[in-house]
Amino acid sequence: MVNSLSAEFSLILCCYVNTSPQVQIIRIADVSDFYLERVIFPGQRLLFEVPFNASLEVHTGRFIGAIAADTIACETLKVKQSEPSE
């Protein structure tokens, strides 16, 4: 799905690492016609492509029935890519 959207969106490559001891659910839901949701285990790293203006929601279950959520601008998770040398 992401590859077919390349013409419609300016996609950026991002990396998120779950540094918490809990399982997390990450979600991109603030961009129309684009949706991403994944379960991330403690210590797991995930590379993903999203539109530049997207925000990542991070949901962590802390206690039974309680879920904490943080929002991170995907621009801050952008992977710095080096240009190929000639």
Buried (B, 14 or more C-beta within 10 A) or exposed (E): EEEEBEEEBEBBBBEBEBEBEEBBBBBBEBBEEBEBEEEBEEEBEBEBBBBEEBBBBBBBEEEEEEEEEEEBEBEEBBEEEEEEEE
